Amino acid sequence: MKQRILTRLCLLALVLAMLLAMPGCSKYRIEMSNTRQSEVMLTVDGTEVAYEVVYFFYCTYRDAYPEESFERRMARVKSSICELYGIFTLSREYAIDPYGDEVNETLDEMVVEMIDSFPTRRDYIARLSDQHMTDAVSRLLLRSYICQELLLSEMEDELEDEELLTAFLGREDVIRVLSMTLDFGDQTEAMRRRAEEIMQALSECEDTDEAFLEIARRKATAENAHSYLTTAQWHSLCGTEGGTPAIGSISEPLYEGTTCLIMRVSEKDLAYAKENPDEIGISYLECAIRDTAASLTATYTPNEAYLTLTEESFA
């Protein structure tokens, strides 16, 4: 199982966070350029997609799911590319220009900060290569991250609309989860023992939210009774696939570094959501992106070079 706890519960944000977390070293600049570096492989919503974008997603999934077939990985690539460019399409619907001055200025600032965290440009490029990225792909992912932040701001007002909020929480692909977190610093073995203890206690207690939260209060570092996720976010975290998890479903302990997360699917709480719409924003955005991405599959037009790709093409 791929146990990943993501800030945005998606692959793009994980990569961005990893790059931006590098410690500062020196002042070294590279030219601000988004020039395409390789041949076009397909178009999505009329936008040309270069080989290095396909390469990045394919290699990332190859590393994460080494046992999967080539066809399954390419299906994931298609989904991720539609999601990435769906962010730009959705941005335009909210009058956000993904290539406008506001986004470009923020992008330049982030790139400068990121480059400055490496001793030399060669070190920066080497780090990107380790993640199967070129400079152009890194900038594209950063651009999508900026657009998502702007979209979140634009969508805040929508969630104040009770009718829209009610319709959103009524979606089958939106779930409420209770969660508990373990954070034992560098005492990872102690944390794993506690997680096993918690899972044993959960298997023996009543199948209720109250019992889950009581165990969380007694044995975990922190607990949260009101988190909303999409089913895609749930499966991304748990490394699973399928439809909507049943009420009462409990995740396996999800480890990321020195932190462990355990979740339980709960009944939705519309009253709480109305009073705290800001807690719904990320899931609301996630659904909007996925809806847009689904519509873009009809515009996903591969060319001959793409259709002749094989597993050896990415070696």
C-alpha positions in Angstrom: 0.0 0.0 0.0 1.3 3.5 -0.9 1.0 5.3 2.4 1.2 9.0 1.6 0.0 11.9 3.6 -0.1 14.9 1.3 -0.7 18.5 2.0 -3.0 18.8 -1.0 -3.6 15.0 -1.0 -2.3 14.8 -4.5 1.0 14.1 -6.2 1.6 17.6 -7.5 1.6 19.2 -4.1 4.0 16.6 -2.7 6.6 17.3 -5.3 6.2 21.1 -4.9 6.5 20.9 -1.1 9.6 18.7 -1.4 11.3 21.1 -3.7 10.3 24.3 -1.8 11.5 22.8 1.5 15.1 22.8 0.5 17.3 24.9 2.8 18.8 28.1 1.5 22.4 28.0 0.3 23.3 30.9 -2.0 22.2 33.5 -4.5 22.2 31.9 -8.0 19.9 32.9 -10.7 18.8 31.1 -13.9 16.9 32.6 -16.8 13.2 32.8 -16.2 12.1 30.7 -19.2 9.2 28.3 -19.9 10.4 27.2 -23.3 9.2 23.8 -24.4 12.1 21.4 -24.3 10.9 18.4 -26.2 8.4 17.3 -28.9 4.7 17.6 -28.6 3.0 14.2 -27.7 -0.7 15.2 -27.5 -3.1 18.1 -27.0 -5.6 18.6 -24.2 -8.3 21.3 -24.5 -6.3 22.7 -27.5 -3.1 22.9 -25.4 0.1 21.1 -26.6 1.6 18.7 -24.1 5.3 18.0 -24.4 7.1 14.6 -23.8 8.7 15.7 -20.6 5.3 16.1 -18.9 4.3 12.6 -20.0 7.7 11.3 -18.8 7.4 12.9 -15.4 4.0 11.4 -14.7 4.9 8.0 -16.1 8.1 7.6 -14.1 6.5 8.9 -10.9 3.8 6.2 -11.2 6.4 3.6 -12.2 8.2 4.3 -9.0 5.0 4.3 -6.9 3.4 1.2 -8.5 6.2 -1.0 -9.8 3.9 -4.0 -10.2 1.4 -2.3 -12.4 1.1 -3.0 -16.1 2.2 -0.4 -18.7 -1.4 0.1 -19.7 -2.5 0.9 -16.2 0.3 3.4 -15.7 -0.6 5.1 -18.9 -4.2 5.4 -17.8 -2.9 7.1 -14.6 -0.8 9.4 -16.8 -3.9 10.4 -18.9 -5.9 11.1 -15.7 -3.1 13.2 -14.2 -2.5 15.2 -17.4 -6.2 16.0 -17.7 -6.2 17.0 -14.0 -3.2 19.3 -14.5 -4.6 21.1 -17.5 -8.1 21.0 -16.0 -6.7 23.3 -13.3 -5.9 25.9 -16.0 -9.3 25.4 -17.7 -11.1 25.9 -14.4 -9.0 28.9 -13.6 -10.1 30.6 -16.8 -13.8 29.9 -15.8 -13.1 32.0 -12.7 -11.4 34.8 -14.7 -7.9 33.7 -13.5 -5.4 33.8 -16.4 -3.0 30.9 -15.8 -0.4 32.7 -17.9 -1.3 36.3 -16.8 0.8 38.8 -14.9 -0.4 37.9 -11.4 0.5 34.2 -11.9 3.7 34.9 -13.7 5.0 37.3 -11.0 4.2 34.8 -8.3 5.8 32.0 -10.3 9.0 34.1 -10.8 9.2 34.7 -7.1 8.8 31.0 -6.2 11.4 29.9 -8.8 13.9 32.4 -7.5 13.3 31.1 -4.0 13.7 27.6 -5.1 16.8 28.1 -7.2 18.4 30.1 -4.3 18.1 27.0 -2.2 20.8 25.2 -4.3 24.5 26.0 -4.5 24.5 26.0 -8.3 22.2 25.6 -11.2 23.7 22.2 -11.9 22.6 21.1 -8.4 19.1 22.4 -9.0 18.8 20.5 -12.3 20.2 17.4 -10.7 17.5 17.6 -8.0 14.8 18.0 -10.6 16.2 15.0 -12.6 16.0 12.9 -9.5 12.3 13.6 -9.5 12.0 12.9 -13.3 11.5 16.6 -14.0 12.9 19.3 -16.2 12.9 22.9 -15.3 9.9 23.4 -17.6 7.9 20.7 -15.8 8.8 22.1 -12.4 7.5 25.5 -13.5 4.3 24.0 -15.0 3.6 22.3 -11.6 4.3 25.5 -9.7 2.0 27.4 -12.1 -0.8 24.8 -11.3 -0.2 25.2 -7.6 -0.5 29.0 -7.8 -3.7 28.7 -9.8 -5.2 26.3 -7.1 -4.4 28.9 -4.4 -6.2 31.6 -6.4 -9.1 29.3 -7.1 -9.5 28.6 -3.4 -9.8 32.3 -2.7 -12.4 32.7 -5.4 -14.4 29.7 -4.2 -14.7 30.9 -0.6 -17.7 33.0 -1.4 -19.5 30.1 -3.1 -19.3 28.0 0.0 -21.2 30.8 1.9 -24.2 29.9 -0.4 -26.2 27.3 1.6 -27.7 25.8 -1.5 -24.4 25.2 -3.1 -22.9 23.8 0.1 -25.8 21.5 0.7 -25.5 20.2 -2.9 -21.8 19.7 -2.5 -22.1 17.7 0.7 -24.8 15.6 -1.0 -22.4 14.3 -3.5 -21.6 10.6 -3.2 -17.9 11.3 -3.8 -17.6 13.6 -0.8 -17.1 12.0 2.6 -16.6 13.2 6.2 -13.8 11.6 8.1 -12.8 11.6 11.8 -9.0 11.4 12.2 -6.3 10.9 14.8 -2.7 11.7 14.4 0.4 10.3 16.1 3.5 12.4 16.2 6.4 10.8 18.3 9.2 12.9 16.9 12.0 10.6 15.9 10.6 7.7 18.0 9.2 5.9 15.0 9.2 2.4 16.6 7.3 3.7 19.6 4.8 5.4 17.2 4.3 2.1 15.3 3.7 0.2 18.5 1.2 2.8 19.6 -0.5 2.6 16.2 -0.8 -1.1 16.5 -2.2 -0.7 20.0 -4.8 1.8 18.7 -5.9 -0.5 15.8 -6.3 -3.3 18.3 -8.4 -1.1 20.5 -10.6 0.0 17.5 -11.2 -3.6 16.6 -12.5 -4.3 20.1 -14.6 -1.2 20.8 -18.1 -0.2 19.6 -18.4 0.7 16.0 -19.3 4.4 16.7 -17.7 7.8 16.1 -17.7 8.4 19.9 -15.7 5.3 20.5 -13.2 6.3 17.8 -12.8 9.8 19.2 -12.5 8.5 22.8 -9.6 6.3 21.8 -8.1 9.2 19.9 -8.3 11.4 23.0 -6.6 8.8 25.2 -4.0 7.4 22.9 -3.3 9.8 20.0 -1.4 13.1 19.8 -4.3 15.0 18.1 -7.8 14.3 16.8 -10.1 16.0 14.4 -13.9 15.3 14.1 -14.7 17.4 11.1 -12.6 16.8 7.9 -14.2 16.4 4.5 -12.4 14.6 1.7 -13.3 13.4 -1.8 -13.3 9.7 -2.3 -10.4 10.2 -4.6 -8.5 11.9 -1.7 -9.3 8.9 0.6 -8.1 6.4 -1.9 -5.0 8.5 -2.6 -4.1 8.6 1.1 -4.9 4.9 1.6 -3.3 3.6 -1.6 -6.6 1.9 -2.5 -9.0 2.1 -5.4 -12.8 1.8 -5.7 -16.0 3.6 -4.9 -17.2 5.4 -1.8 -15.9 3.8 1.4 -18.7 2.7 3.8 -19.6 4.6 6.9 -17.5 3.2 9.7 -14.6 2.3 7.4 -11.2 2.7 9.2 -8.0 3.2 7.3 -4.8 1.4 8.0 -2.2 3.5 9.9 -0.8 5.8 7.3 2.8 6.7 7.9 4.7 9.6 6.6 8.1 10.2 8.2 7.5 10.6 12.0 3.8 11.1 11.7 0.9 8.6 11.5 -2.7 9.2 10.5 -5.7 6.9 11.2 -9.1 7.8 9.7 -12.7 6.7 10.1 -15.5 7.5 7.6 -18.4 9.2 9.4 -21.9 10.6 8.6 -21.8 14.1 7.1 -22.7 17.0 9.4 -24.4 19.7 7.4 -25.0 22.0 10.4 -21.3 22.1 11.2 -20.4 22.6 7.6 -22.7 25.6 7.3 -21.0 27.2 10.4 -17.4 26.3 9.1 -17.5 26.5 5.3 -13.8 27.3 5.2 -13.0 23.8 6.3 -14.6 22.5 3.1 -12.7 24.6 0.6 -10.0 22.1 -0.4 -12.4 19.3 -1.1 -14.7 21.6 -3.0 -11.8 22.6 -5.2 -10.7 19.0 -5.6 -14.2 18.1 -6.9 -14.3 21.0 -9.3 -10.9 20.0 -10.7 -11.9 16.4 -11.1 -15.1 17.4 -12.8 -13.3 19.6 -15.2 -10.6 16.9 -15.8 -13.3 14.4 -16.6 -14.7 16.7 -19.3 -11.2 17.1 -20.8 -10.8 13.4 -21.5 -12.9 14.1 -24.7 -10.2 16.6 -25.8 -7.3 14.3 -25.0 -5.8 13.8 -28.5 -2.6 11.8 -28.7 -0.4 11.9 -31.8 1.5 9.1 -33.4 4.6 9.5 -31.3 2.5 9.1 -28.1 0.6 6.1 -29.4 3.9 4.3 -30.2 5.3 4.8 -26.6 6.3 1.6 -24.8 7.7 0.8 -21.4 11.2 0.9 -23.0 10.6 4.5 -24.1 10.8 5.7 -20.5 13.9 3.6 -19.6 
